[in-house]
């Protein structure tokens, strides 16, 4: 289940960064968004959602050390047919990013690739 995966990931992060109260720890709940959910979804305790072969999952994790947040997000999928689409959308996001570029514009360019 997604909740179990998120809890195991967060437990591993706590060990890696040697969680220490407000000095070091999890920056925010693990985001585990499936398919059409863009981001920032976190499964709740007791939820029975399972990652399936046909799903595309966006995983977003973060830690903080001395108030400095380290954020990492990536896409997970199992179907080879998604490989070119995820690569093209990622390449588009990287190409569109830059100084004074609004994140919503980067996201819109990536969404255009995903929906075309």
C-alpha positions, 0 to 999 in steps of 0.5 A: 500500500502507498501509506506503507511505502511512504512510512518506510521511506520516511523511516529510512530518511530519519535514520540517514539524516539522524533525526534530531528534533527541530535541528534535522528531520522530515521537511514535509509529508511524503507526496505520493501522487498517482496518475492524474493527481499532479502533486502534494497528495499524501496517503492517510493512515488506513488508506488501502491504495496500492501502486499498480503496474498501469500507474504513474506515480510522482514521489516528492520527499524532503528533509530539513537540516538546520532549517534548510530544506532539501527537496527531491521529486521524481516519477515512477512507472513500470510500463515501458510505453511511458518512458518516452513521454516521461523523458520528453516532459522532463526534458521540456521542464529542464529546457523551460526553467531559468531565471525569472521563469514562473513555475506555473509556466514550466508546469504548463509546458510539461503538461502540454507535452503530457497531454499531447 
